[in-house]
């Protein structure tokens, strides 16, 4: 595998695995698996206040796009989403963690924010290149 390819993939892979490992840590012990399946407008609204989830997903998405390339942006979104799902699944047995289905919503918002960042930066890059080419 080319060195450049490894360098593109490494940040997403390392951060994804580290975040899943952190979500799985159980300093207070383990319990039988539990998952909160409550999906109400109130629960969704509360979940959407979780800025760390949103920011983490946006950052992971940007790194996933770096790993997969802009031409595979949908694959980057799926990979990032799977990391978020993994967070919830590994927390099901961790004492002190509250895995909830509605936590998928801020994860999706984070992916959308990351997508906007990628799309916006690509637009700005193309605009700047076009301006520089016309000024020659």
N, C-alpha and C positions, 0 to 999 in steps of 0.2 A: 504494500500500500504506500502511496506517495506520502512524503512527510507533510506536505501542505494539506492533504486530505485529513490526516490524523490531527493536525493542528486545528482544523475547522471543526472536527467532531468532538475533540477532547473537552472543550469548555462545557458544552451541553451535557455530555455524558457524565462528566465528573460532578457537576452541580446537581443534576437529576438524581444520581445515585446518592450523593451526600445528603440531599434533602429528604429522600426516602429513608435513609439510615437514621437521620435526626428524628423524623416522625415516628420511627419504630422504637426509639430508645424508651426504655421503661425504668427510670430511676426509682419509681415508687412501686414497681412490680407489675404483674400481669393479672388479668381477670378473664372470665369467659368472654367470648366475642360479643360485642354490643354495637348496634348501629341505629341511629335515630333516623327513621324514615319519614318523619313529619315534614310535609311540603305544603305550607300554607303561605299566603301573601305576607303575613307577619314574619314567619320564619325566613322567607326569602329576603325581605327587607332588612332583617337583622344580619343575615349572612353577607349582604352586600355592603355592610359597614366594615368588613374585614379587609382593610387596606393592605396588610401584609400579604394576604392571599393574592390580591389583585396585582400588587407590585411584583411578587415572586413569579407569578404566571407570565406577566408581561416580559420580565427579564429572561425567563426560561424560553419563552417563545422567540425572542430575538436571537438567543443563542441557538435554538433549534433551526431557525432560518439560516443562520450562519453554517450550521452543520449540514443541512440538506440542500441549500441553495434556494434562491428566490423562485426558481421555476417549480419547486416542490413545496410551496408555502402551505398547501393543504396537509401534506405529510407532516410538516413541522407543527401545525396546529393539532393534529391527532396525537403525535408523540408528546406534546406538552400536556394535552388533556389527560393522557394516560398516566403521566407523572402525578397530576392532581388526584386522579382516581386512586392511584397507589398510596398517596398520603392518607386518604380516608380509610382504605382497606387495612393498612398496617397499624393504624391507630385503634382498630376495633378491640384489641386485647390490652391496650396500654392504660393503666390506672392513671386517672387525672386528665385524660384526653376524651373529647366528646366527638367522635366521628359522626358526621351528619350528611345525609344526601344533599341537603340544600347548600352545603359548602362547595358544590360543583358550580353553583351560579357565580360566585365571585371569581372562580377559576376561569369560567367562560368570559367574564368581563375582562379579566387580565389578558386573555388571549386576544380579544378584540382590541384592547388598548395596544398590545404589541403589534398587531396587524396594522393598526393606524400609524404607529410609529414607523414601521417598515415601509408602508406605502407612502407616507408623507416624506420620509427621507429620500426614497427613490424619486419621487416627484421633484423635490428640491434639487437633487443631484442632476436629473435630466434637464431641468430648467437652467441651472448654472452652466452646464455643458453647452446647451444651445446658445446661451448668451455669449459665452467665451468664443464659440465658433463663429458667431455672427460679427463679433468685434474684430476678428482677424482681418 
